[in-house]
């Protein structure tokens, strides 16, 4: 007879029944499988629900089943967890290894914060009275990134090498980045895609977006500054991006929906929505254990739905496992800036970390992103963490 247990979780847990995120875990000697997190328990979904789609090393097969199935499974998980569950399905969080939760099919990064874009405009174009470029309020600006460089929380980040040319350099030089930065973002995971030539309308986006992860878009600002004109970010961004191991379902975030700020001028028809929605998610950035910023996602100008609509409006195909990120989350206050280039104003205004002034990342530094959001029934839900430590570069000139 299969033994069962009844699990209890504190009422104030960020991982109660109103959250139920998805991830992939393994224990020693076993291959990775899909799970949910309930308090500090990792629950094997193949055992809990007796479904083979969860006995796999990624979420992709389940995500591809579509929105109605996501609703059905979420309800089934909650129902099972309210009663006795098979003991073999339950593992303690500290006893498992968490893996990249889905196979990243493609990756696009947007630039959806007006505060971040304005701050960078003032930094990079100080003589221009208008910090935003002319297209910024007409479309969600983005660039195509590298899916293979997306890694799970806890993965060390190797300092990138590349070309850079500082203001005093007579010619480009090669070497490790000296202005290594972070960008605190959210990532949106596509559950079902669209065929080449088709589009996903802004009002339909939520039926395609499976869930949300924390996202750190590590950025080598010196490499980026030399390379990005005229085609945009490439090697300054492509070396690594860190995501949290838990995908919080969009279905869990209904209580976190808020209107985006007023969009003026009016957007073109393909971006129009009855009410463009954002998310009331509070991020925290910790640098070597010290909180240095609290970026508010509710301040973002463009809705995730508008980002997805723009990404597909030209007929570009999308697939299960596609990931699109928001761009740096920044608010109007200095302590709400989600990138160190903003927080230290290009390195001119250091912040104190560990008792000494700091601007950009040094080898051995660790950055941890966390976040919480309103959940159903007055609860709060968590996203886990996106953690990365900088190690010395492997390549030399």
NORGIFEN-V672917 format. One record per residue. RES is the residue in one letter. PHI is phi in whole degrees, 0 to 359 (999 if undefined). PSI is psi in radians with two decimals (999 if undefined). D_LAST is the distance of its C-alpha to the last C-alpha in Angstrom with 1 decimal. Layout:
RES & PHI & PSI & D_LAST
RES & PHI & PSI & D_LAST
This chain:
X & 999 & 2.32 & 63.9
X & 289 & 2.24 & 60.6
X & 282 & 2.59 & 60.1
X & 231 & 2.82 & 59.3
X & 223 & 2.71 & 58.3
X & 250 & 2.10 & 58.8
X & 269 & 2.47 & 55.7
X & 240 & 2.44 & 56.0
X & 228 & 2.36 & 53.4
X & 304 & 2.54 & 53.8
X & 300 & -0.50 & 55.1
X & 265 & 0.21 & 52.2
X & 297 & 2.46 & 49.5
X & 282 & -0.07 & 46.7
X & 231 & 0.93 & 46.9
X & 270 & -2.84 & 50.6
X & 292 & -0.31 & 52.5
X & 275 & -0.07 & 51.6
X & 254 & -1.39 & 47.9
X & 56 & 1.09 & 47.4
X & 285 & 2.91 & 43.7
X & 250 & 2.47 & 42.3
X & 208 & -3.08 & 39.5
X & 231 & 2.25 & 38.5
X & 230 & 2.88 & 38.9
X & 214 & 2.76 & 39.2
X & 241 & 2.84 & 40.8
X & 306 & 2.24 & 40.1
X & 84 & 0.00 & 41.0
X & 239 & 2.58 & 41.6
X & 285 & 2.70 & 39.6
X & 298 & 2.55 & 38.7
X & 217 & 2.84 & 41.6
X & 280 & 2.46 & 42.5
X & 216 & 2.95 & 44.0
X & 241 & 2.88 & 45.2
X & 249 & 2.26 & 45.0
X & 230 & 1.83 & 48.4
X & 62 & -2.21 & 48.1
X & 257 & 0.39 & 46.0
X & 256 & 2.42 & 47.1
X & 257 & 2.12 & 45.1
X & 250 & 2.05 & 47.7
X & 291 & 2.04 & 47.1
X & 282 & -0.45 & 48.5
X & 295 & -0.64 & 49.2
X & 282 & -0.79 & 51.6
X & 299 & -0.77 & 52.9
X & 255 & -0.10 & 53.7
X & 56 & 0.90 & 54.1
X & 229 & 2.24 & 51.9
X & 292 & -0.40 & 49.5
X & 299 & -0.35 & 47.2
X & 265 & -0.11 & 45.9
X & 271 & 0.83 & 45.3
X & 225 & 2.80 & 41.9
X & 274 & 0.24 & 38.3
X & 203 & 2.88 & 38.0
X & 276 & -0.12 & 40.2
X & 302 & -0.77 & 39.8
X & 298 & -0.72 & 43.1
X & 292 & -0.79 & 45.1
X & 301 & -0.62 & 43.5
X & 293 & -0.24 & 44.4
X & 286 & -0.28 & 48.1
X & 100 & 2.98 & 48.4
X & 300 & -0.81 & 49.7
X & 298 & -0.61 & 53.3
X & 291 & -0.66 & 52.0
X & 299 & -0.72 & 49.6
X & 297 & -0.80 & 52.7
X & 299 & -0.83 & 54.8
X & 292 & -0.71 & 52.3
X & 302 & -0.77 & 51.7
X & 295 & -0.67 & 55.4
X & 293 & -0.70 & 55.8
X & 298 & -0.83 & 53.2
X & 299 & -0.74 & 54.9
X & 297 & -0.78 & 58.3
X & 295 & -0.67 & 57.3
X & 288 & -0.29 & 55.6
X & 284 & -0.24 & 58.9
X & 240 & -2.73 & 60.6
X & 286 & 2.41 & 60.1
X & 237 & 2.65 & 56.9
X & 300 & 2.29 & 56.1
X & 299 & -0.58 & 54.8
X & 291 & -0.23 & 52.3
X & 277 & -0.24 & 50.6
X & 257 & 2.25 & 49.8
X & 228 & 2.57 & 46.8
X & 282 & 2.48 & 45.7
X & 305 & -0.73 & 42.5
X & 288 & -0.14 & 41.1
X & 259 & 0.04 & 41.8
X & 240 & 2.83 & 39.7
X & 255 & 2.29 & 36.2
X & 262 & 2.44 & 35.5
X & 242 & 3.00 & 33.4
X & 304 & 2.15 & 32.1
X & 283 & -0.31 & 35.5
X & 212 & 2.76 & 35.3
X & 279 & 2.06 & 33.3
X & 283 & 1.96 & 31.4
X & 282 & -0.74 & 32.4
X & 203 & 2.89 & 30.8
X & 212 & 2.23 & 29.4
X & 232 & 2.42 & 30.1
X & 244 & 2.28 & 29.4
X & 260 & -2.99 & 32.0
X & 213 & 1.04 & 32.3
X & 266 & -0.03 & 35.9
X & 265 & 2.08 & 36.3
X & 295 & -0.62 & 37.8
X & 294 & -0.78 & 37.1
X & 295 & -0.84 & 33.3
X & 298 & -0.65 & 33.2
X & 291 & -0.72 & 35.3
X & 298 & -0.78 & 33.2
X & 293 & -0.61 & 30.0
X & 299 & -0.72 & 32.1
X & 292 & -0.61 & 33.2
X & 289 & -0.76 & 29.7
X & 270 & -0.42 & 28.1
X & 229 & 1.09 & 31.3
X & 297 & -0.37 & 33.3
X & 270 & -0.07 & 35.5
X & 267 & 2.16 & 36.7
X & 292 & -0.35 & 39.9
X & 251 & 1.91 & 39.3
X & 290 & -0.47 & 36.2
X & 272 & 2.46 & 36.5
X & 289 & 2.76 & 35.7
X & 301 & -0.47 & 38.9
X & 273 & -0.19 & 38.3
X & 298 & -0.69 & 37.6
X & 271 & 0.10 & 41.2
X & 254 & -0.37 & 42.1
X & 204 & 2.64 & 39.6
X & 287 & 1.88 & 37.2
X & 289 & 2.43 & 33.8
X & 205 & 3.01 & 31.1
X & 221 & 2.74 & 28.0
X & 271 & 2.16 & 27.3
X & 258 & -2.88 & 24.8
X & 246 & 1.94 & 23.5
X & 298 & -0.63 & 26.2
X & 293 & -0.26 & 24.2
X & 266 & 0.04 & 22.2
X & 280 & 2.16 & 25.5
X & 233 & 2.78 & 25.9
X & 277 & 2.70 & 28.9
X & 311 & 2.42 & 29.4
X & 98 & -0.19 & 28.2
X & 283 & 2.26 & 24.9
X & 296 & 2.56 & 22.0
X & 251 & 2.03 & 19.3
X & 280 & 2.20 & 15.7
X & 303 & 2.19 & 13.8
X & 283 & 2.64 & 11.9
X & 252 & 2.77 & 8.5
X & 173 & -3.06 & 8.7
X & 282 & 2.50 & 9.7
X & 210 & 2.72 & 12.2
X & 216 & 1.82 & 14.6
X & 282 & 2.94 & 17.0
X & 303 & -0.50 & 20.4
X & 263 & -0.04 & 19.7
X & 278 & 2.20 & 16.5
X & 289 & -0.39 & 17.6
X & 209 & 2.84 & 14.8
X & 299 & 2.59 & 12.2
X & 235 & 2.84 & 8.9
X & 241 & 2.45 & 5.9
X & 165 & -3.10 & 5.9
X & 297 & 2.53 & 8.9
X & 300 & 2.40 & 12.2
X & 252 & -0.02 & 14.5
X & 230 & 1.05 & 17.5
X & 278 & 2.32 & 18.0
X & 226 & 3.04 & 21.6
X & 240 & 2.90 & 24.3
X & 220 & 2.02 & 27.1
X & 278 & 2.05 & 30.3
X & 220 & 3.02 & 32.0
X & 250 & 2.54 & 34.5
X & 246 & 2.48 & 33.9
X & 246 & 2.21 & 36.8
X & 258 & 2.18 & 37.3
X & 276 & 2.20 & 39.2
X & 273 & -0.78 & 41.9
X & 231 & 2.53 & 43.4
X & 252 & -2.68 & 42.0
X & 215 & 2.59 & 43.3
X & 284 & 2.76 & 43.6
X & 302 & 2.30 & 42.0
X & 95 & -0.31 & 44.2
X & 266 & 2.95 & 45.6
X & 229 & 2.83 & 44.9
X & 246 & 2.01 & 45.2
X & 289 & 2.69 & 47.3
X & 301 & -0.66 & 46.7
X & 288 & -0.32 & 50.0
X & 262 & -0.07 & 49.1
X & 300 & -0.64 & 45.6
X & 291 & -0.28 & 46.7
X & 279 & -0.20 & 48.1
X & 255 & -0.49 & 44.7
X & 279 & 2.03 & 42.6
X & 282 & -0.81 & 42.8
X & 190 & -3.01 & 41.2
X & 230 & 2.42 & 38.8
X & 233 & 2.76 & 35.8
X & 287 & 2.59 & 33.8
X & 216 & 2.16 & 30.4
X & 247 & 1.93 & 27.3
X & 268 & 1.48 & 24.9
X & 304 & 2.41 & 21.7
X & 221 & 2.20 & 20.1
X & 267 & 1.68 & 16.8
X & 294 & -0.57 & 18.7
X & 288 & -0.72 & 16.1
X & 295 & -0.75 & 14.4
X & 299 & -0.76 & 18.0
X & 297 & -0.60 & 19.3
X & 280 & -0.55 & 17.1
X & 264 & -0.38 & 17.6
X & 280 & -0.24 & 21.2
X & 262 & 2.17 & 23.3
X & 256 & 0.06 & 25.2
X & 256 & -0.14 & 24.7
X & 101 & -3.08 & 23.9
X & 299 & 2.49 & 21.6
X & 215 & -1.70 & 19.2
X & 293 & -0.40 & 15.7
X & 291 & -0.21 & 16.7
X & 236 & -0.47 & 19.5
X & 282 & -0.06 & 19.0
X & 282 & -0.49 & 17.1
X & 187 & 2.50 & 20.3
X & 220 & 2.35 & 23.9
X & 253 & 2.33 & 26.4
X & 239 & 2.77 & 30.1
X & 287 & 2.69 & 33.1
X & 281 & -0.22 & 34.7
X & 253 & 2.25 & 38.1
X & 263 & 1.93 & 39.1
X & 281 & 2.12 & 42.0
X & 299 & 2.48 & 44.4
X & 301 & -0.52 & 45.2
X & 299 & -0.43 & 48.8
X & 277 & -0.11 & 48.3
X & 250 & 0.30 & 47.4
X & 303 & -0.72 & 50.6
X & 288 & -0.23 & 51.6
X & 266 & -0.06 & 48.3
X & 288 & 2.36 & 48.7
X & 221 & 2.73 & 49.1
X & 293 & 2.55 & 49.4
X & 287 & 2.86 & 46.3
X & 302 & 2.76 & 46.7
X & 306 & 2.31 & 48.8
X & 258 & 1.83 & 47.0
X & 227 & 2.25 & 48.0
X & 288 & 2.97 & 48.3
X & 300 & 2.45 & 49.7
X & 279 & 2.87 & 47.2
X & 292 & 2.79 & 47.9
X & 307 & -0.66 & 50.2
X & 290 & -0.24 & 47.6
X & 257 & -0.06 & 46.2
X & 285 & 2.49 & 49.6
X & 221 & 2.68 & 50.9
X & 304 & -0.74 & 54.1
X & 210 & 1.73 & 52.1
X & 302 & 2.28 & 48.3
X & 251 & 2.47 & 47.4
X & 247 & -2.87 & 44.6
X & 224 & 2.31 & 44.3
X & 275 & 1.33 & 45.2
X & 244 & 2.20 & 42.3
X & 261 & 2.02 & 41.2
X & 265 & 2.72 & 37.6
X & 227 & 2.35 & 36.3
X & 247 & 2.08 & 32.8
X & 248 & 2.25 & 32.3
X & 247 & 1.96 & 29.3
X & 52 & 0.74 & 29.4
X & 85 & -0.07 & 33.0
X & 253 & 2.19 & 34.1
X & 290 & 2.14 & 35.3
X & 244 & -0.21 & 33.8
X & 202 & 2.61 & 34.9
X & 227 & 1.40 & 37.7
X & 286 & 2.36 & 37.0
X & 260 & 2.02 & 40.2
X & 295 & -0.42 & 39.8
X & 299 & -0.31 & 43.3
X & 277 & -0.08 & 42.0
X & 293 & 2.44 & 40.0
X & 283 & -0.78 & 41.3
X & 263 & 2.39 & 40.9
X & 286 & 2.56 & 42.5
X & 305 & -0.60 & 40.6
X & 295 & -0.68 & 43.4
X & 291 & -0.62 & 42.6
X & 299 & -0.80 & 38.9
X & 293 & -0.69 & 39.9
X & 299 & -0.74 & 42.5
X & 292 & -0.67 & 40.0
X & 297 & -0.49 & 37.4
X & 251 & -0.03 & 40.1
X & 295 & -0.43 & 42.2
X & 274 & 0.08 & 40.8
X & 89 & 0.11 & 41.7
X & 297 & 2.35 & 38.3
X & 288 & 2.73 & 39.0
X & 227 & 2.72 & 38.4
X & 223 & 2.78 & 38.4
X & 305 & 2.27 & 39.2
X & 94 & -0.06 & 36.1
X & 298 & 2.52 & 34.7
X & 233 & 2.21 & 33.2
X & 234 & 2.38 & 33.2
X & 252 & 2.78 & 32.2
X & 280 & -0.31 & 33.9
X & 84 & 2.93 & 31.1
X & 306 & 2.30 & 30.9
X & 269 & 2.05 & 34.4
X & 223 & 2.55 & 35.5
X & 253 & -3.02 & 38.9
X & 284 & -0.33 & 40.6
X & 263 & 2.70 & 40.1
X & 302 & -0.73 & 37.1
X & 285 & 0.08 & 37.3
X & 250 & 0.17 & 37.2
X & 278 & 2.29 & 33.8
X & 264 & 0.19 & 31.6
X & 222 & 2.53 & 28.1
X & 290 & -0.45 & 26.7
X & 297 & -0.58 & 25.8
X & 281 & -0.83 & 29.6
X & 301 & -0.63 & 30.8
X & 257 & 0.15 & 29.1
X & 49 & 1.06 & 29.6
X & 72 & 0.31 & 26.0
X & 93 & -0.03 & 25.4
X & 275 & -0.33 & 28.5
X & 232 & 1.37 & 30.9
X & 301 & 2.68 & 29.4
X & 253 & 2.68 & 31.2
X & 270 & 2.11 & 32.3
X & 230 & 2.16 & 31.0
X & 62 & 0.50 & 32.0
X & 86 & 0.10 & 33.6
X & 219 & 2.73 & 30.7
X & 289 & 2.39 & 29.3
X & 225 & 2.61 & 26.5
X & 235 & -1.19 & 24.8
X & 246 & 3.06 & 21.8
X & 281 & 2.42 & 20.7
X & 254 & 2.81 & 19.4
X & 302 & 2.38 & 18.4
X & 94 & -0.29 & 21.7
X & 294 & 2.56 & 23.5
X & 234 & 2.34 & 25.8
X & 240 & 2.34 & 27.3
X & 232 & 2.15 & 30.5
X & 261 & 2.37 & 32.4
X & 226 & 2.96 & 36.1
X & 196 & 2.69 & 39.0
X & 223 & 2.81 & 42.7
X & 211 & 2.77 & 45.2
X & 296 & 2.40 & 49.0
X & 247 & -3.12 & 50.4
X & 295 & 2.69 & 53.9
X & 61 & 0.56 & 56.9
X & 77 & 0.19 & 55.4
X & 276 & 3.03 & 52.6
X & 238 & 2.55 & 49.0
X & 239 & 2.66 & 46.3
X & 246 & 2.92 & 42.8
X & 242 & 0.09 & 39.5
X & 76 & -2.46 & 38.0
X & 213 & 2.69 & 34.5
X & 245 & 1.86 & 30.9
X & 243 & 2.38 & 28.9
X & 209 & 2.47 & 25.2
X & 243 & 2.39 & 23.2
X & 277 & 2.27 & 19.6
X & 242 & 2.83 & 17.5
X & 296 & 2.55 & 14.1
X & 297 & 2.59 & 11.1
X & 268 & -0.34 & 10.4
X & 254 & 2.53 & 6.9
X & 236 & 2.84 & 3.8
X & 294 & 999 & 0.0
